[in-house]
Amino acid sequence: MDAVSQAISQIGVVPVIKLNHPERDAAPLAKALTAGGVPVAEVTFRAAGAAKAIALMVQECPDMLVGAGTVLSTAQVDEALAAGAKFIVTPGLDIEIVKYCQSKGVPIFPGCTTPTDYHAAYKLGLEVLKFFPAEQSGGLAKIKAMAAPFPMFKVMPTGGISLKNLADYLKAPVIAACGGSYMVTADLIDNNKWDEIIDLCKKSVEIVKEARG
């Protein structure tokens, strides 16, 4: 794995963030995640101002691994990279975007849930895949089944991950890290519940440590 993927794997969890008010919330959120021991974030382009949010988080916490999620075009890749994004996440496997990111030297984690997706990812030389939506697509059982014909991949499941099932996923050797929004919900962010976010991050870190021995 590349250095960014290795760093994310060591952290074990990736907060998936939608910021409606980046000017107000990006900096304090970055500080909260870092204080909670989770210095990584996937800022989704589902909300306007995602690039601004990425830039503000990187500015506040320069050592934090901030990436862009729900990226649907090469133009958004450019926007994210200009803002300081360290990695790109797409909801599906878009070959054009994958090759574009590879040409830019930036790690990309495309959403893959089928043997066809995995086979295409193999041909593209990818090593780490996003499995999305995880629970709705068969969860850990399917991820393990897919690892049989495709043992070369590490997987980052996202969708339906919570404190309740985080350990189950992380105990599986195929899992690089788990993405989730449970520690960065709209309620927590919009109401500036930074202490609660720090607490949820710390609980997640403990689960990562226990699950991985």
N, C-alpha and C positions, 0 to 999 in steps of 0.2 A: 504493500500500500504506500501511497505518497505520504508526505509528512503531515499534511492537513488531515487526511483520513485517519492516520495513526493517532493524532492528537484527539480527534473526535472520539475514536474508539476508546481511548484511555479515560476520557471523561465519562462516557457511557450513556449519557442522555443529551438530547438536543431539544431545547425549547422551541416550539413552532409558534411564531408570533405574528399577530395581525395588529398593527398599530394605527388607530384612527386619528391620533393626535401626536404625531412624531415630535413636533417642536416641544411639547410639554412632557411627554412620557419616555422618549427614547433614552435620554441620558440617565435618569434615575433608574430605569429598568436595567440598563447595562450594569450599573453599580450594584443593583440588587442581585442580579444573576451571578456576578463575580463574587459578591460577598457570600452567596450561598454555595460557592464551590462549583458553579456551572458556567465557566467562562466561554460559552458558545451560544449562538442563536441563529435560527433560520427565520429571517424576516420575509414574510410572504408578500408577493405582489398582488394579493387579493384586495389590499387597501391602497388607496392613492397615497403617494408620499413615501412609498417603501424605500426608494433610493435615499431620500432625505433621512429616513429613520436609520438606515445602515450607516450613512455618513456620520450622523450624530453619535451613534453607539461606538463606532470606531474612534471618533474624536475623544469621547469620554473615557473609553477603556481601550487604548491602542493594542494591548496584548490579547484582546478578546478575539475569538474566531467568529466573525459575523459573516453569514452567507445569505443568499437570496433564495427564496422558495416560490413555488407556483410560477416559475418562469416559463413563459409560453412562446417567446420569440428571441431571435438573436439580438434584436434591438434592446430588449430587456436585459439580456446578458451584458451588453455594452453599458447600459445605465447602471447596473449593479456593480460592475467592475470599476467604473469611474467613481462610484461612491465608496469603494474600498472593500467590496465583498471578497471573501477568501474562497468561497465555494458556491456552486450553483445546484439547485434542486428543482427537478421538473416532475409534474404529477404523472406523466407517462413517458414512454420511450420515443423521443423525437430524434431521429438520426441526424438531421441537419443541425440541431442545437448541440447534440453530443459532439459531433465533429468540429463544430465552431469552437466549443469550449476547449477541446483538445488542441486546436490550433493556437489558442490563447494561453495554453498551459495552466488552465484552472480546473480543479477537480469538479466533476459533475456526477450527481447521483440521480439517475432517472428512475421514475416509478415503474416497477416491473412486477407482474404477478402471474404471468403465464409462461409455459415452456417456450412459446414463440418469442416472448419478450427476452427471456434469459438467453436464448440462442442468438438473437440479434445483438444483445449486449456482449456476449462472448466474442462475436465476430468484430465488434468495435474495440475489443481489448480492455473493457471495463473490469474493475475489480470489486467495487462496492456499489450495491444497488439499493435504492429505496423500495420498500415493499409497501405499496399504498393502494387502497385503504386496507390496513393489515387485518384487523379483526373481521371486517366485512368480506375479506377475500380468502378466508380460511385460516387466518391466524398462524400460530406457531406450528400447528400440525402440517399445514401446507408448506410453510417455509422449510421445515425439516424434510418433507417429501421432495421438494424441489432441489434440495441440496444433494440428493442422491445422484442424479445425472449431471448436476452442475456444482461439483464440490469446490470449484475455483473461486466462487463468490463469497464475500461477506455481505450481510444484509442489514439495512437500517429500517425496521418496521415503523410505520407511522399511521395512526388512525385507530382509535380505541385503546390506546395505551394509557394506563393510570398507575397509581401507586399500588393498586391491588394485583395487577398482573405483570408489573415491571420485572420483578425477580424471575418469574417463569421464563420470560423472553431472554433475559440476560444470562441465564444459566446455560443456554444453548451455545455451543462454540461457533455456530454459523453467524450469530448476531454480533455486529460491530458496535452498534449503539441503538438506542430507541428514541424516536422522535415523539414529542407529545406537547399538547397545549394545556395540560391539567395544571401546570404551575404558572401559566401565564394567560389565564382566561380573561375574557373581556371585563368581567366584574372586577377581578383583581387589579387589572391595569387601569381601567377607567376611574376606579375609586382610589387609586394610588395606595393600594395595600401592599406596599413594598416589603414590610416585615413578614407578611404571610407568604409572599413569593420567596423570600430568603429561606423561610422555614421549610417550604415545600422542596426547594432545591437541596437543602441539607438532608432532608429525609430521602430524597432520590439518591444522593451521593452515598448515603449509608446502605441503601439497597444495592447499589452497584458494587460496593465493597464486599458485602455479605454474599451476593450472588456469584461473584468471581473469586471468592476465597482469598 
